[in-house]
Amino acid sequence: MKHVIVLAAMLALSACSTLKSSSDYDPNVNFSGIKNYAWVVQKNDDATYQLDGLMEQRVKNAVDAELQLKGLSKTDEAQADVLVNYFTKVDKKINVDTFNTNFGYNPYYGPGWGWGGNMSTQTTVREYEVGTLVIDLVSTETGKLIWRGSVADTIREKNTPEERIEVVNKAIAQMMQAYPPKSQ
């Protein structure tokens, strides 16, 4: 199951043209006081192998780069102001399009008026998946979530690792534009 989610997450970030990002935060937090971070340590039964190792590396590298651009330093958990974590999800969506076409001319639709017209209706139903990547920042002092950013897109498959890295970097850069919150 984890393998399916990881594959879907990797594919979720593979298109950069329709990325939709959003964020939310605790307005009572002084974000200017946050100077360093650490990643949440995942507790796995087998720490030597992870099904999502490549995706995890790409996400962490992109988040590290963005946070460092924001002036935060990576440190160990004991000294961190915030802990960073991410998760992914995939939602199935349905798109229904109906097209009406009219052939001929019949403006009044009454006997003796205009000439015959034909109307045709075509409906297309398309199922697709939308993948979402969520980044959380949790205060080490309170243990509460203080900032959440997300980016979502229609899942499309990219063929090369370079393309996947590029898409992950663009998605996280777009999401992290909202950090720190502008009201600070």
TIRO-2110 file (N, C-alpha, C; in Angstrom, 1 decimal):
// TIRO-2110
0.8, -1.2, 0.0, N, 1, A
0.0, 0.0, 0.0, CA, 1, A
0.9, 1.3, 0.0, C, 1, A
1.9, 1.2, 0.8, N, 2, A
2.8, 2.4, 0.9, CA, 2, A
3.5, 2.6, -0.5, C, 2, A
3.8, 1.5, -1.2, N, 3, A
4.4, 1.7, -2.5, CA, 3, A
3.5, 2.4, -3.5, C, 3, A
2.2, 2.1, -3.4, N, 4, A
1.3, 2.7, -4.3, CA, 4, A
1.1, 4.2, -4.0, C, 4, A
1.1, 4.5, -2.7, N, 5, A
1.0, 5.9, -2.3, CA, 5, A
2.2, 6.7, -2.8, C, 5, A
3.4, 6.1, -2.6, N, 6, A
4.6, 6.8, -3.0, CA, 6, A
4.7, 7.0, -4.5, C, 6, A
4.3, 6.0, -5.2, N, 7, A
4.3, 6.1, -6.7, CA, 7, A
3.4, 7.2, -7.1, C, 7, A
2.2, 7.2, -6.5, N, 8, A
1.2, 8.2, -6.8, CA, 8, A
1.7, 9.6, -6.5, C, 8, A
2.4, 9.7, -5.3, N, 9, A
2.9, 11.0, -4.9, CA, 9, A
4.0, 11.5, -5.9, C, 9, A
4.8, 10.6, -6.3, N, 10, A
5.9, 11.0, -7.3, CA, 10, A
5.2, 11.5, -8.6, C, 10, A
4.2, 10.8, -9.0, N, 11, A
3.5, 11.2, -10.2, CA, 11, A
2.7, 12.4, -10.0, C, 11, A
2.2, 12.6, -8.8, N, 12, A
1.4, 13.8, -8.5, CA, 12, A
2.1, 15.1, -8.8, C, 12, A
3.4, 15.1, -8.6, N, 13, A
4.2, 16.3, -8.7, CA, 13, A
4.8, 16.4, -10.1, C, 13, A
4.4, 15.6, -11.0, N, 14, A
5.1, 15.5, -12.3, CA, 14, A
4.7, 16.5, -13.3, C, 14, A
3.7, 17.3, -13.0, N, 15, A
3.3, 18.3, -14.0, CA, 15, A
3.3, 19.7, -13.3, C, 15, A
3.9, 20.6, -13.9, N, 16, A
4.1, 21.9, -13.2, CA, 16, A
3.3, 23.0, -13.8, C, 16, A
2.5, 22.8, -14.8, N, 17, A
1.7, 23.9, -15.4, CA, 17, A
0.5, 24.2, -14.7, C, 17, A
-0.1, 23.3, -13.9, N, 18, A
-1.4, 23.6, -13.3, CA, 18, A
-1.3, 23.4, -11.7, C, 18, A
-0.1, 23.7, -11.2, N, 19, A
0.1, 23.5, -9.8, CA, 19, A
-0.8, 24.5, -9.0, C, 19, A
-1.4, 24.0, -8.0, N, 20, A
-2.3, 24.8, -7.1, CA, 20, A
-1.7, 24.7, -5.7, C, 20, A
-1.2, 25.8, -5.1, N, 21, A
-0.7, 25.7, -3.8, CA, 21, A
-1.5, 26.6, -2.8, C, 21, A
-1.4, 26.2, -1.6, N, 22, A
-2.1, 27.0, -0.5, CA, 22, A
-1.3, 26.8, 0.8, C, 22, A
-1.6, 27.6, 1.7, N, 23, A
-1.0, 27.5, 3.0, CA, 23, A
-1.9, 28.0, 4.1, C, 23, A
-1.6, 27.6, 5.3, N, 24, A
-2.3, 28.0, 6.5, CA, 24, A
-1.3, 28.1, 7.7, C, 24, A
-1.6, 29.0, 8.7, N, 25, A
-0.7, 29.1, 9.7, CA, 25, A
-1.4, 29.6, 11.0, C, 25, A
-0.7, 29.5, 12.1, N, 26, A
-1.1, 30.0, 13.4, CA, 26, A
-0.7, 31.5, 13.5, C, 26, A
-1.7, 32.4, 13.5, N, 27, A
-1.4, 33.8, 13.5, CA, 27, A
-0.7, 34.3, 14.8, C, 27, A
-0.7, 33.5, 15.8, N, 28, A
-0.1, 33.8, 17.1, CA, 28, A
1.4, 33.5, 17.2, C, 28, A
1.9, 32.9, 16.2, N, 29, A
3.3, 32.5, 16.2, CA, 29, A
4.2, 33.6, 15.6, C, 29, A
5.3, 33.9, 16.2, N, 30, A
6.3, 34.8, 15.7, CA, 30, A
7.2, 34.1, 14.8, C, 30, A
7.0, 34.1, 13.5, N, 31, A
7.8, 33.3, 12.6, CA, 31, A
9.2, 33.9, 12.4, C, 31, A
9.4, 35.2, 12.7, N, 32, A
10.7, 35.8, 12.6, CA, 32, A
11.7, 35.2, 13.6, C, 32, A
11.1, 34.5, 14.7, N, 33, A
12.0, 33.9, 15.7, CA, 33, A
12.4, 32.5, 15.4, C, 33, A
11.9, 32.0, 14.3, N, 34, A
12.3, 30.6, 13.9, CA, 34, A
13.6, 30.7, 13.0, C, 34, A
14.6, 30.1, 13.6, N, 35, A
15.9, 30.2, 12.9, CA, 35, A
16.5, 28.8, 12.4, C, 35, A
16.0, 27.7, 13.0, N, 36, A
16.5, 26.4, 12.6, CA, 36, A
15.4, 25.4, 12.6, C, 36, A
15.7, 24.3, 12.0, N, 37, A
14.7, 23.2, 11.8, CA, 37, A
15.4, 21.8, 11.8, C, 37, A
14.6, 20.8, 12.0, N, 38, A
15.0, 19.4, 11.8, CA, 38, A
13.9, 18.6, 11.2, C, 38, A
14.2, 17.6, 10.6, N, 39, A
13.2, 16.7, 10.0, CA, 39, A
12.6, 15.8, 11.1, C, 39, A
11.4, 15.5, 11.0, N, 40, A
10.8, 14.5, 11.9, CA, 40, A
11.4, 13.2, 11.6, C, 40, A
11.9, 12.4, 12.6, N, 41, A
12.5, 11.1, 12.4, CA, 41, A
11.4, 10.1, 12.2, C, 41, A
11.4, 9.4, 11.1, N, 42, A
10.4, 8.4, 10.8, CA, 42, A
10.9, 7.1, 11.5, C, 42, A
9.9, 6.4, 12.2, N, 43, A
10.3, 5.2, 12.9, CA, 43, A
9.8, 4.0, 12.0, C, 43, A
10.7, 3.4, 11.3, N, 44, A
10.4, 2.3, 10.5, CA, 44, A
10.9, 1.0, 11.1, C, 44, A
10.2, -0.1, 10.8, N, 45, A
10.7, -1.4, 11.2, CA, 45, A
12.1, -1.8, 10.6, C, 45, A
12.2, -1.5, 9.4, N, 46, A
13.5, -1.7, 8.7, CA, 46, A
14.1, -0.4, 8.2, C, 46, A
15.0, 0.1, 8.9, N, 47, A
15.5, 1.5, 8.6, CA, 47, A
16.5, 1.4, 7.4, C, 47, A
16.9, 0.2, 7.0, N, 48, A
17.9, 0.2, 5.9, CA, 48, A
17.2, 0.3, 4.5, C, 48, A
15.9, 0.1, 4.4, N, 49, A
15.3, 0.1, 3.1, CA, 49, A
13.9, 0.8, 3.2, C, 49, A
13.7, 1.8, 2.3, N, 50, A
12.4, 2.4, 2.3, CA, 50, A
11.8, 2.4, 0.9, C, 50, A
10.6, 2.1, 0.7, N, 51, A
10.0, 2.0, -0.6, CA, 51, A
10.0, 3.4, -1.3, C, 51, A
9.9, 4.4, -0.5, N, 52, A
9.8, 5.8, -1.2, CA, 52, A
11.1, 6.5, -1.0, C, 52, A
12.2, 5.9, -1.0, N, 53, A
13.5, 6.5, -0.7, CA, 53, A
13.9, 7.6, -1.7, C, 53, A
13.7, 7.4, -3.0, N, 54, A
14.0, 8.4, -4.0, CA, 54, A
13.1, 9.6, -3.9, C, 54, A
11.8, 9.4, -3.7, N, 55, A
10.9, 10.5, -3.6, CA, 55, A
11.2, 11.3, -2.3, C, 55, A
11.5, 10.5, -1.2, N, 56, A
11.8, 11.2, 0.0, CA, 56, A
13.0, 12.1, -0.1, C, 56, A
14.1, 11.6, -0.8, N, 57, A
15.3, 12.4, -1.0, CA, 57, A
15.0, 13.6, -1.8, C, 57, A
14.2, 13.5, -2.8, N, 58, A
13.8, 14.7, -3.6, CA, 58, A
13.1, 15.7, -2.9, C, 58, A
12.1, 15.3, -2.1, N, 59, A
11.3, 16.2, -1.3, CA, 59, A
12.1, 16.9, -0.3, C, 59, A
12.9, 16.1, 0.5, N, 60, A
13.7, 16.7, 1.5, CA, 60, A
14.8, 17.6, 1.0, C, 60, A
15.4, 17.3, -0.1, N, 61, A
16.4, 18.2, -0.7, CA, 61, A
15.8, 19.5, -1.2, C, 61, A
14.6, 19.4, -1.8, N, 62, A
13.9, 20.6, -2.2, CA, 62, A
13.5, 21.5, -1.0, C, 62, A
12.9, 20.9, 0.0, N, 63, A
12.5, 21.7, 1.2, CA, 63, A
13.7, 22.3, 1.9, C, 63, A
14.8, 21.5, 2.0, N, 64, A
16.0, 22.0, 2.6, CA, 64, A
16.5, 23.2, 1.9, C, 64, A
16.6, 23.2, 0.6, N, 65, A
17.0, 24.3, -0.2, CA, 65, A
16.1, 25.5, 0.0, C, 65, A
14.8, 25.3, 0.0, N, 66, A
13.9, 26.5, 0.2, CA, 66, A
14.0, 27.1, 1.6, C, 66, A
14.1, 26.2, 2.6, N, 67, A
14.2, 26.8, 3.9, CA, 67, A
15.5, 27.5, 4.1, C, 67, A
16.6, 27.0, 3.5, N, 68, A
17.9, 27.7, 3.6, CA, 68, A
17.8, 29.0, 2.9, C, 68, A
17.1, 29.1, 1.8, N, 69, A
16.9, 30.4, 1.1, CA, 69, A
16.1, 31.4, 2.0, C, 69, A
15.3, 30.9, 2.9, N, 70, A
14.5, 31.7, 3.8, CA, 70, A
15.3, 32.0, 5.1, C, 70, A
16.6, 31.6, 5.2, N, 71, A
17.4, 31.9, 6.3, CA, 71, A
17.4, 30.9, 7.5, C, 71, A
16.8, 29.8, 7.3, N, 72, A
16.7, 28.7, 8.3, CA, 72, A
17.9, 27.8, 8.2, C, 72, A
18.4, 27.3, 9.3, N, 73, A
19.5, 26.3, 9.3, CA, 73, A
19.0, 25.0, 9.7, C, 73, A
19.5, 23.9, 9.1, N, 74, A
19.2, 22.6, 9.5, CA, 74, A
20.1, 22.2, 10.6, C, 74, A
19.4, 21.6, 11.6, N, 75, A
20.1, 21.2, 12.9, CA, 75, A
19.6, 19.9, 13.4, C, 75, A
20.0, 19.4, 14.5, N, 76, A
19.4, 18.2, 15.1, CA, 76, A
18.1, 18.6, 15.8, C, 76, A
17.3, 17.5, 16.1, N, 77, A
16.0, 17.7, 16.7, CA, 77, A
16.1, 18.5, 18.1, C, 77, A
17.1, 18.2, 18.9, N, 78, A
17.2, 18.8, 20.2, CA, 78, A
17.3, 20.3, 20.1, C, 78, A
17.9, 20.9, 19.1, N, 79, A
18.2, 22.3, 19.0, CA, 79, A
17.2, 23.0, 18.0, C, 79, A
16.3, 22.3, 17.4, N, 80, A
15.5, 22.9, 16.4, CA, 80, A
14.3, 23.7, 17.0, C, 80, A
14.0, 24.8, 16.3, N, 81, A
12.8, 25.5, 16.6, CA, 81, A
11.5, 24.9, 16.1, C, 81, A
11.6, 24.3, 14.9, N, 82, A
10.5, 23.6, 14.3, CA, 82, A
10.9, 22.2, 13.8, C, 82, A
10.0, 21.3, 13.7, N, 83, A
10.2, 20.0, 13.1, CA, 83, A
9.4, 20.0, 11.7, C, 83, A
10.0, 19.5, 10.7, N, 84, A
9.4, 19.5, 9.4, CA, 84, A
9.0, 18.1, 9.0, C, 84, A
7.8, 17.9, 8.5, N, 85, A
7.4, 16.6, 8.0, CA, 85, A
6.6, 16.8, 6.7, C, 85, A
6.4, 15.8, 5.9, N, 86, A
5.6, 15.9, 4.7, CA, 86, A
4.8, 14.6, 4.6, C, 86, A
3.7, 14.7, 3.9, N, 87, A
2.9, 13.5, 3.5, CA, 87, A
2.2, 13.8, 2.2, C, 87, A
1.8, 12.7, 1.6, N, 88, A
1.1, 12.8, 0.3, CA, 88, A
-0.2, 12.2, 0.3, C, 88, A
-1.1, 12.6, -0.6, N, 89, A
-2.4, 11.9, -0.8, CA, 89, A
-2.8, 12.0, -2.2, C, 89, A
-3.6, 11.1, -2.7, N, 90, A
-4.1, 11.1, -4.0, CA, 90, A
-5.7, 11.0, -4.0, C, 90, A
-6.3, 11.9, -4.7, N, 91, A
-7.8, 11.9, -4.8, CA, 91, A
-8.2, 11.6, -6.2, C, 91, A
-9.2, 10.8, -6.4, N, 92, A
-9.8, 10.5, -7.7, CA, 92, A
-10.9, 11.6, -7.9, C, 92, A
-10.9, 12.2, -9.1, N, 93, A
-11.8, 13.2, -9.5, CA, 93, A
-12.5, 12.7, -10.8, C, 93, A
-13.7, 13.3, -11.1, N, 94, A
-14.4, 13.0, -12.3, CA, 94, A
-14.8, 14.3, -13.0, C, 94, A
-14.5, 14.4, -14.3, N, 95, A
-14.8, 15.6, -15.0, CA, 95, A
-15.9, 15.2, -16.1, C, 95, A
-17.1, 15.9, -16.1, N, 96, A
-18.1, 15.6, -17.0, CA, 96, A
-18.3, 16.8, -17.9, C, 96, A
-18.2, 16.6, -19.2, N, 97, A
-18.3, 17.7, -20.2, CA, 97, A
-19.5, 17.4, -21.1, C, 97, A
-20.4, 18.3, -21.3, N, 98, A
-21.5, 18.1, -22.2, CA, 98, A
-21.5, 19.1, -23.3, C, 98, A
-21.5, 18.7, -24.5, N, 99, A
-21.5, 19.6, -25.7, CA, 99, A
-22.8, 19.5, -26.4, C, 99, A
-23.4, 20.6, -26.7, N, 100, A
-24.6, 20.6, -27.6, CA, 100, A
-24.3, 21.3, -28.9, C, 100, A
-24.7, 20.6, -30.0, N, 101, A
-24.5, 21.2, -31.3, CA, 101, A
-25.8, 21.3, -32.0, C, 101, A
-26.0, 22.3, -32.8, N, 102, A
-27.2, 22.6, -33.5, CA, 102, A
-26.8, 22.7, -35.0, C, 102, A
-27.5, 21.9, -35.9, N, 103, A
-27.3, 22.0, -37.3, CA, 103, A
-28.5, 22.5, -37.9, C, 103, A
-28.4, 23.5, -38.8, N, 104, A
-29.5, 24.1, -39.5, CA, 104, A
-30.0, 25.3, -38.8, C, 104, A
-31.1, 25.9, -39.3, N, 105, A
-31.6, 27.2, -38.8, CA, 105, A
-33.1, 27.0, -38.5, C, 105, A
-33.4, 27.3, -37.3, N, 106, A
-34.8, 27.3, -36.9, CA, 106, A
-35.0, 28.2, -35.7, C, 106, A
-35.0, 29.5, -35.9, N, 107, A
-35.1, 30.4, -34.7, CA, 107, A
-36.4, 30.5, -34.0, C, 107, A
-37.5, 30.1, -34.6, N, 108, A
-38.8, 30.2, -33.9, CA, 108, A
-39.4, 28.9, -33.5, C, 108, A
-38.8, 27.8, -34.0, N, 109, A
-39.3, 26.5, -33.7, CA, 109, A
-40.8, 26.3, -33.8, C, 109, A
-41.4, 27.0, -34.8, N, 110, A
-42.8, 26.8, -35.1, CA, 110, A
-43.1, 26.4, -36.5, C, 110, A
-44.3, 25.9, -36.8, N, 111, A
-44.6, 25.4, -38.1, CA, 111, A
-44.5, 26.6, -39.1, C, 111, A
-43.9, 26.3, -40.3, N, 112, A
-43.8, 27.3, -41.3, CA, 112, A
-42.7, 28.4, -41.2, C, 112, A
-41.9, 28.3, -40.1, N, 113, A
-40.9, 29.2, -39.9, CA, 113, A
-39.5, 28.6, -40.0, C, 113, A
-38.6, 29.2, -40.7, N, 114, A
-37.2, 28.7, -40.9, CA, 114, A
-37.2, 27.4, -41.6, C, 114, A
-36.1, 26.8, -41.5, N, 115, A
-35.9, 25.4, -42.0, CA, 115, A
-35.4, 24.5, -41.0, C, 115, A
-35.6, 23.2, -41.1, N, 116, A
-35.3, 22.2, -40.1, CA, 116, A
-34.0, 22.3, -39.4, C, 116, A
-34.0, 22.0, -38.1, N, 117, A
-32.7, 22.0, -37.4, CA, 117, A
-32.6, 20.7, -36.6, C, 117, A
-31.4, 20.3, -36.4, N, 118, A
-31.1, 19.1, -35.6, CA, 118, A
-30.2, 19.5, -34.5, C, 118, A
-30.5, 18.9, -33.3, N, 119, A
-29.6, 19.1, -32.2, CA, 119, A
-29.0, 17.8, -31.7, C, 119, A
-27.7, 17.9, -31.4, N, 120, A
-27.0, 16.7, -30.9, CA, 120, A
-26.3, 17.0, -29.6, C, 120, A
-26.4, 16.1, -28.7, N, 121, A
-25.7, 16.3, -27.4, CA, 121, A
-24.7, 15.2, -27.2, C, 121, A
-23.5, 15.6, -26.8, N, 122, A
-22.4, 14.6, -26.5, CA, 122, A
-21.9, 14.8, -25.1, C, 122, A
-21.8, 13.8, -24.3, N, 123, A
-21.3, 13.9, -23.0, CA, 123, A
-20.0, 13.0, -22.9, C, 123, A
-19.0, 13.6, -22.3, N, 124, A
-17.7, 12.9, -22.1, CA, 124, A
-17.4, 12.9, -20.6, C, 124, A
-17.1, 11.7, -20.0, N, 125, A
-16.8, 11.5, -18.6, CA, 125, A
-15.3, 11.1, -18.6, C, 125, A
-14.5, 11.8, -17.8, N, 126, A
-13.1, 11.5, -17.6, CA, 126, A
-12.8, 11.4, -16.1, C, 126, A
-12.2, 10.3, -15.8, N, 127, A
-11.7, 10.1, -14.4, CA, 127, A
-10.2, 10.4, -14.4, C, 127, A
-9.8, 11.1, -13.4, N, 128, A
-8.4, 11.4, -13.3, CA, 128, A
-8.0, 11.5, -11.8, C, 128, A
-6.7, 11.6, -11.5, N, 129, A
-6.2, 11.6, -10.1, CA, 129, A
-5.5, 12.9, -9.9, C, 129, A
-5.7, 13.5, -8.7, N, 130, A
-5.0, 14.7, -8.3, CA, 130, A
-4.2, 14.3, -7.1, C, 130, A
-2.9, 14.6, -7.2, N, 131, A
-2.0, 14.3, -6.1, CA, 131, A
-1.7, 15.5, -5.3, C, 131, A
-1.5, 15.4, -4.0, N, 132, A
-1.2, 16.5, -3.1, CA, 132, A
0.0, 16.2, -2.3, C, 132, A
0.9, 17.2, -2.2, N, 133, A
2.0, 17.1, -1.3, CA, 133, A
1.8, 18.1, -0.2, C, 133, A
1.9, 17.7, 1.1, N, 134, A
1.7, 18.6, 2.2, CA, 134, A
3.0, 18.7, 3.0, C, 134, A
3.4, 19.9, 3.4, N, 135, A
4.6, 20.1, 4.2, CA, 135, A
4.1, 20.8, 5.5, C, 135, A
4.4, 20.2, 6.7, N, 136, A
4.0, 20.7, 8.0, CA, 136, A
5.3, 21.2, 8.7, C, 136, A
5.1, 22.3, 9.5, N, 137, A
6.1, 22.8, 10.4, CA, 137, A
5.4, 22.7, 11.8, C, 137, A
6.1, 22.0, 12.7, N, 138, A
5.6, 21.8, 14.0, CA, 138, A
6.5, 22.5, 15.0, C, 138, A
6.0, 23.2, 16.0, N, 139, A
6.8, 23.9, 17.0, CA, 139, A
7.4, 22.8, 17.9, C, 139, A
8.7, 22.9, 18.2, N, 140, A
9.3, 21.9, 19.1, CA, 140, A
8.9, 22.3, 20.6, C, 140, A
8.6, 23.6, 20.8, N, 141, A
8.3, 24.1, 22.1, CA, 141, A
6.9, 23.6, 22.5, C, 141, A
5.9, 23.7, 21.6, N, 142, A
4.5, 23.4, 22.0, CA, 142, A
4.1, 22.0, 21.4, C, 142, A
4.7, 21.5, 20.4, N, 143, A
4.3, 20.3, 19.8, CA, 143, A
3.1, 20.5, 18.8, C, 143, A
2.8, 21.8, 18.5, N, 144, A
1.6, 22.0, 17.7, CA, 144, A
2.0, 22.5, 16.3, C, 144, A
1.1, 22.2, 15.4, N, 145, A
1.3, 22.6, 14.0, CA, 145, A
1.2, 24.1, 13.9, C, 145, A
2.2, 24.7, 13.3, N, 146, A
2.2, 26.2, 13.2, CA, 146, A
2.1, 26.7, 11.8, C, 146, A
2.5, 25.8, 10.8, N, 147, A
2.4, 26.2, 9.4, CA, 147, A
2.2, 25.0, 8.5, C, 147, A
1.3, 25.1, 7.6, N, 148, A
1.1, 24.0, 6.6, CA, 148, A
1.0, 24.5, 5.2, C, 148, A
1.8, 24.0, 4.3, N, 149, A
1.7, 24.3, 2.9, CA, 149, A
1.4, 23.1, 2.1, C, 149, A
0.6, 23.3, 1.0, N, 150, A
0.3, 22.2, 0.2, CA, 150, A
0.3, 22.6, -1.3, C, 150, A
0.6, 21.6, -2.1, N, 151, A
0.6, 21.8, -3.5, CA, 151, A
0.0, 20.6, -4.2, C, 151, A
-0.9, 20.9, -5.2, N, 152, A
-1.7, 19.8, -5.8, CA, 152, A
-1.6, 20.0, -7.3, C, 152, A
-1.7, 18.8, -8.0, N, 153, A
-1.7, 18.9, -9.4, CA, 153, A
-2.3, 17.5, -10.0, C, 153, A
-2.7, 17.6, -11.2, N, 154, A
-3.2, 16.4, -11.9, CA, 154, A
-2.0, 15.5, -12.1, C, 154, A
-2.2, 14.2, -11.8, N, 155, A
-1.0, 13.2, -12.0, CA, 155, A
-0.8, 13.0, -13.4, C, 155, A
0.5, 13.2, -13.8, N, 156, A
1.0, 12.9, -15.1, CA, 156, A
2.3, 12.2, -14.9, C, 156, A
2.7, 11.3, -15.8, N, 157, A
3.9, 10.5, -15.6, CA, 157, A
5.1, 11.2, -16.3, C, 157, A
6.2, 11.3, -15.6, N, 158, A
7.4, 11.8, -16.2, CA, 158, A
8.3, 10.6, -16.3, C, 158, A
9.2, 10.6, -17.3, N, 159, A
10.0, 9.5, -17.6, CA, 159, A
11.4, 9.4, -17.0, C, 159, A
12.0, 10.6, -16.8, N, 160, A
13.3, 10.6, -16.3, CA, 160, A
13.4, 11.1, -14.9, C, 160, A
14.5, 10.7, -14.2, N, 161, A
14.7, 11.2, -12.8, CA, 161, A
14.9, 12.7, -12.8, C, 161, A
15.5, 13.2, -13.8, N, 162, A
15.8, 14.6, -13.9, CA, 162, A
14.5, 15.4, -14.0, C, 162, A
13.5, 14.9, -14.8, N, 163, A
12.2, 15.6, -14.9, CA, 163, A
11.5, 15.5, -13.5, C, 163, A
11.6, 14.4, -12.9, N, 164, A
10.9, 14.3, -11.6, CA, 164, A
11.5, 15.2, -10.5, C, 164, A
12.8, 15.4, -10.5, N, 165, A
13.5, 16.3, -9.6, CA, 165, A
13.1, 17.7, -9.9, C, 165, A
13.0, 18.1, -11.2, N, 166, A
12.6, 19.4, -11.6, CA, 166, A
11.2, 19.7, -11.1, C, 166, A
10.3, 18.8, -11.3, N, 167, A
8.9, 19.0, -10.9, CA, 167, A
8.8, 19.2, -9.4, C, 167, A
9.5, 18.3, -8.7, N, 168, A
9.4, 18.4, -7.2, CA, 168, A
10.0, 19.8, -6.7, C, 168, A
11.1, 20.2, -7.3, N, 169, A
11.7, 21.5, -7.0, CA, 169, A
10.7, 22.6, -7.2, C, 169, A
10.1, 22.6, -8.4, N, 170, A
9.2, 23.7, -8.8, CA, 170, A
8.0, 23.7, -7.9, C, 170, A
7.4, 22.5, -7.6, N, 171, A
6.3, 22.4, -6.7, CA, 171, A
6.5, 23.0, -5.3, C, 171, A
7.6, 22.6, -4.7, N, 172, A
8.0, 23.0, -3.4, CA, 172, A
8.3, 24.5, -3.3, C, 172, A
9.0, 24.9, -4.4, N, 173, A
9.3, 26.4, -4.4, CA, 173, A
8.1, 27.2, -4.5, C, 173, A
7.1, 26.8, -5.3, N, 174, A
5.8, 27.5, -5.3, CA, 174, A
5.1, 27.5, -4.0, C, 174, A
5.1, 26.3, -3.3, N, 175, A
4.4, 26.2, -2.0, CA, 175, A
5.1, 27.1, -1.0, C, 175, A
6.4, 27.1, -1.0, N, 176, A
7.2, 27.8, 0.1, CA, 176, A
7.2, 29.3, -0.1, C, 176, A
6.7, 29.8, -1.2, N, 177, A
6.6, 31.2, -1.4, CA, 177, A
5.7, 31.8, -0.3, C, 177, A
4.8, 31.0, 0.3, N, 178, A
3.9, 31.5, 1.4, CA, 178, A
4.6, 31.4, 2.7, C, 178, A
5.8, 31.0, 2.8, N, 179, A
6.5, 31.0, 4.1, CA, 179, A
7.7, 32.0, 4.1, C, 179, A
7.9, 32.7, 5.2, N, 180, A
7.0, 32.9, 6.3, CA, 180, A
5.7, 33.7, 5.9, C, 180, A
4.7, 33.5, 6.6, N, 181, A
3.4, 34.3, 6.3, CA, 181, A
3.7, 35.8, 6.1, C, 181, A
3.1, 36.4, 5.2, N, 182, A
3.3, 37.8, 4.8, CA, 182, A
2.8, 38.8, 5.9, C, 182, A
1.9, 38.3, 6.7, N, 183, A
1.3, 39.3, 7.7, CA, 183, A
2.3, 39.5, 8.9, C, 183, A
3.4, 38.8, 8.9, N, 184, A
4.4, 38.9, 10.0, CA, 184, A
5.2, 40.2, 9.8, C, 184, A
END
